Amino acid sequence: MTLNELKQKAAQLATEMRSLHESVADGQAMTGEQRAKWEEMRSAHAVLTDKIQREQVLRDNDQSFVERSQTELDAERRANNGELSQDEQRAAAFDAFVRRGLGDLTPEERSVLNEMRAQSSSQGDKGGYTVPTTLLNKVFEKMKAYGGIASVAQLLLTDSGGAIEWSTSDGTEEIGELLGENGQASEGDVSFGTASLGAHKLSSKVIRAPNELLADSGINMDEFLSGRIASRLGRGEAFYLVKGSGAGSPAQPLGLEASTSVGKIAASAADFTWQEINGLIHSIDPAYRAAPQFRLAFNDNTLQRIEEMVDGNNRPLWLPGIDAERPATILKQRYVVDQAIDNIGAGKKFMFGGDFAQFIVRRVRYMVLKRLVERYAEFDQTGFLAFHRFGCVLQDVAAVKALQGKPA
């Protein structure tokens, strides 16, 4: 079965699941037969979704190989004609540096690399080299897989890493005033806070590569490094976007958990109900609930629990997505999964809801890579160490709230 056929079958099954859900009138419960049919379709949909994801990965890999091969052929042709762009020259010089080290570069490659070192030094990262735009874009693209919150937050890219003083407030306290003719507007008396939107430095930790791998020209080092760097930095950034305390040494960013107030407290420290999820939703001002980026957010264990939950009429809370216009929902709300969010526990904020466009994620538009040779020489390996800078701030503290497990 082709990928398109799998998607069509999954969409049809999702449509049937929604039809079954909607066929149960308000105030009535699902019959045993309807419930059994729902569970049968839900299991089949899960199998199809897993097949689609595997097929999509294979297709993406094939497409990436085709595009990479064509790009390399085009670059080789332009190189032979002396037509390489500045970005291509930097990428070629950086690839030579990664594989062979500084000592084996040509004078032209060394000149290009020195410019990249000068860029990193101006940002306060001495001893490393600013990675080319092509590699940086690959890393940022692959980091999306590790941060559900980051995928719906407002992304701010800056060229430098200096701290930005960012105003914060409670948007529900802001209201205009009625004026008579020729009346003078008064000054707003809303209390504004100030938060520092910093550029916290995150390390990939050392990535070790066998020297045989570096010597093999058939291995695409951009793909290898971008994948390893993205997985480590992506998980690290996602963790601090949620769990950052705003304190410590080195200072952590002020993450979502520390920035949000509690909208609803569950009656238990070990389980929760659909009414409590609904309570979280309604603890947030309706203006935020209507925003395009309004989402529920939780980890995969919580999602699994919700997929098995039913309302008072034995109808499922979770409805599968049909297409991009009709995504999966819980209590008619879209959601994101972020593994940095806690499981339910005593006093734990295990679910968030709100307009995540009010959560600002700042990334500095450069990344530095260091090449470590002598440190792993006895293993015949070369180490690589990447540095990334990011920060976050919740600019409207009323926009996102948390569902918390019963305190101990």
N, C-alpha and C positions, 0 to 999 in steps of 0.2 A: 504494500500500500504506500502510495506516495505521500510526501509531507502535506500537500494540498488536500489530498483525500482524508488524511488523518485529521486535519484542522476542520474540514467540513463535517466529518462525522462527530467530532467533539462539539462543534457549534450546534449541530442538530440535537445531540443528546442534552446539551445545556438548555436549549430551547424547550425540549420536552420536560426537563426538570422544573423549569420556571412555570410551564403550563400546569404541571401537576400541583405545584405550590399554589398557584393562583386559582386553581379549581376548587380549593377548599375555602368555603365561604367564611367570612369573618365571624368569629364566635363559635365556629365548629372545629372539631378535632379531626386529624387524619385518622382514617380507619386503619386497621391492621394491615389490610391489603395494600392501601396507598403507602403506608410507611415502609412495607417490605419492598414495594416497587421503587420508592425513593432510594433506599439503601442499595438496591441492585444497580440503579442508574449511577449513583454516586461512586460506587466501586469501579464501574466500567469507565466513568469519566476520569477517575484518577489514573487508571491504566493508560488510557489514551493520552492524557496530559504528560505522563512520564515518557511515552514513546515519542511524542511531539518534541519534547525538550531534548531527547537524545538525538533525534534526527536533525533538529535545528543546529545542535552543536557540530555534528558532522558536516552539515551543509555550510555553516559559517567557516569551518576549517578549510573546506574545499575552495570556497570563494576567496578566503584570505590568501590561500596558496596561489590561486590564479592571479589575483590582483598584485601580490608581492612579486611574482615572476614577471608580470608585465611591467611593473615599476622598475624592477632591476634591469630588464632589457632596455627600457626607455632611458634609464640613467646611464647605462653602458654606452648606448648610442650617442647620447649627448656628450658624455665624457670623451668619446673618440673624436667628436667634432668640437670639443672645447666649449660646450654650451651649458655646463652645469650651473644651476642657480646657487645662490648663497646657502640656502637651506640644504641643498643636496651636497654641496661641498662640506658643510659642517657635519652632515650625517656620515659621509664617506670617511672624513678624518676621524670622527668619533668611533666609528666601527673599527678603523685601523688601530686606534689607541686601545680599545677594549681587547682586541685580539692579540696585538703584538707589544703593546706598551710604548711608552714615550721614546725609548732609545732607538726603536726601529722605524720611526716615522720618517717620511721624506721631508725635506725643508718646507715644501708647500703645505703638507699636512700639519707639520709642527706650527707653522705660522697661523693656520686656521685655529688650531687647538689653543694656542696662546691667547687668542681673542676670547675664547670660551672660558679660559682660566681667569682672564681679567674681569669678565662679567661676574663670575662667582665670587671673586675677591671683593668686588664693589658691594656685594650683598652680605659681606661678613663671613663667607664660607671659604676660608683659605685652604689651599692644598687639594681642591677638587676642581671639577670641570662642569660647567653648566651643560645639561643634556640637551641635545637638539630638539627642536619643536616637534618633529615627527615622533620621537620616542616619548616625549612628555605627553603628547596627545594620546598615545596608546596607553600610557599608564593611567591617565585620568579616565579614559573610556573604560578600562578594565576595572577601575576602582568602584564603578557604579554597582558591580555585582555584590559588593560587601557592605553597602550602607543604604538601608531602606530609607532612613531619615534624610540622608543627604540627597536622595533622588527626588524628594518633594520639597526640600528647603529652597530658599532663595540663595543662589550661588553668586558670590562676589569675587571676581578675579582682580588682583592688584599686581602691579609690576614690582613693588618694593615691599619690604617686610615690616615697616614701621607700624607701631600701635595706632589705632584709630579710636578716638573717643566717640562712642555711639550713644545716642539718646534712646532711652527706654521709657515706656509709660504704660498705663492701663487705658486702652482705647475706649472702654465702655464709659469712662469718666469724662470723655471729651464730647461736648455738645455746643452747637452754635447758639446764638442769641437773636432774639427778635428786636429789630430796630425801628423806631419811628422815622418819619421824614427828617432829614438833616441830623439824625441822631449820631452820636459818636460811639464807635465800637470800643468796648472795654478790652483790657488785656486778659488773656486766658489765665485762669488760676489753677489749671491742671498741674499736678506735681509731676515733673519729669525727673527721671533718674539718668545716670550716666554709667555706661559699662565700657570697658576697654575691649575692643575687638582686636586682639593681638595676633601675632604670627608665631605660634608655638612650634618648636622644632621637633620633628618626628623622624626617627631613624628606622631604616629597613632592617637593621642588624646586618651582619656580614653574610653575603650570599657567596658561597664557594662554588667555583666552576672548575672541572678538570681541565688541564691544559690541552688534552686531546680534543676536547669540545671546542676550545678557542681556535685550535689549528685547523678544524674541519670547516672549509669554506662553504660547505653545503648547509651548515647550521645557521639559521637566521638569528643572530645575537640580539637584534631588536626585540624579536618575539620572546626569546628566552628571558632576557632581563626585564622587559616590560611586564611579563606575566608574574615573575617572582617578586618584583618590586611592588606591583599593584596589589598582590594578595596580602603582603605584609603591611604596607602602608594603608591599604583599604580597611583592613581589620582594625589596625591601630587607630586610624582616624574615626571610624565608626564607633569604637569603644569610647573615646573621649568626647565625641559629640553627644553621647548619652550620659556617660558616667563622670565626665570631668567635674572636679570639685571647685575649680576656680582658685584653689590654694595649692600648697605643697611646694617642694623644691626639687626639680624645676617646677615653676607654676603651671598648673593645668588650666585649660580653657574652662569656662563656666558652661557645663553641658546642660542638656535638656532636663535631666533628673533634678539638678540643683536649682534650675530656673523656674520650674513650674509649681503652681499651687495644686492642692488636691481638690478635684472636683467631686469625687465620690469615694467613700470608703466601703469596701466589701464587708459583709457580715462575718466572713470567715477568713482565716489566714491560709487556707488550703484549697479553697474553691471559690467560684464566683457564679453569678446568675446572669441571665440575659437582662433582667430588670436593672442590674447594677451597671451593665454596659450602657443601657438606655439612660440611666441616671447620669453617667459621665457625659454622654452626648448632650443632654439637656442642661448640664451645668455650664455649658459654653453659650455665649450670647448668640442668638439666631443669625446675626449679621455675619459672624465667623463661619457658622454652619453652612451658609450659602456660598462661601468662597470657593473658587475652583480647586484650591489646594487643601480643602478640608479632608482629613483622613483620620482613621484610627490607626494606631501603631502598636505592635506587640511582637513577641518572638514566635518561632515556629511551634514550640510546645503549646503556647496559648492558642495559636490558630488551630492546631489539631483538636484541642478541647472544644473550641467554638464550632468547628465543623460537625461535631457530634451533638451539639445542643439543639433543643427545640423550645418553642415558645409554649405558652399555656394551652394552646390548641394542638400540641404535638407537631407543629410545623417547623421545618428547619430554619435556623437563623442565617446560615450561610447559603448563598445562591451562587452558582458558578458563572464565570464570565462567558459571554458568547462571542464578542469581538471587542475591538478597541473602544467602540462607542458604548458598549454594554459590558463593563468589567465585572469581576466578582465583587459581591457586596456582603456586608453583615449589617442587618437592620437597615438596609437600603443605603449604607455608607461604604465608600471605598476604603481600602486599607493598604498598609505596607507592612512588610515583615522585616524586622531588624533584630539580629541575634544579640546585640549588645543590651537589649532591654531585659530586665529580670523576669524570671518565672514568678508566679504568685508566691508570696511568703509574708510573714508577719512584718507589717510596716513597709513592704516593698511596693514601689510604683511599677506595676507590671503592665500597664496599658496607658497610652496617651491618646488624646483626641484633640483636634483643633486645626486651625489654619496654619499650615507649616510654611506658608510664604512669609510669615512673620518671624521665622527662625532663620537667621542669616548665617550662612557658612562661607567663610572667607578662605580662599586659597591664593597663595603667592604664585604668580605665573612663571616660575622657574624651579628647577630641581638640580641638585648638585650630586655628582657621582664621583667616588674615589676608587682607585684601583690599588689593591694591596697585593704585593708580589712576594716579598721576603717572608711575610708572616706565615704563609702556608707552603713554603718552598719544599719542605720535607715530605709533603703529601703530593707534590707535583700538581698543586692547585693554585688558582688565583682568586682572591677575594674581591668582592665589590660591595660598596657601602653607599646607599642613597639617602639623601636628606630632603624632607618635604616640610613646608611651613603652612599652617592652617590656623583658623580660629573660628569662634562661633559666638552668637549672642541672640537671645530672644528679645526682639525689640518691642513687642507688645505682650506684656505679661498676662493679659486676659485672653489671648488668642489660643493658647494651648493649656490643657489641664490634664491631670493624671487620675487614674483609678488605682487605689492603694489597697493592699491587703490589710485585714484587721490587725492593728498594732498588738504586740505581745502584752 
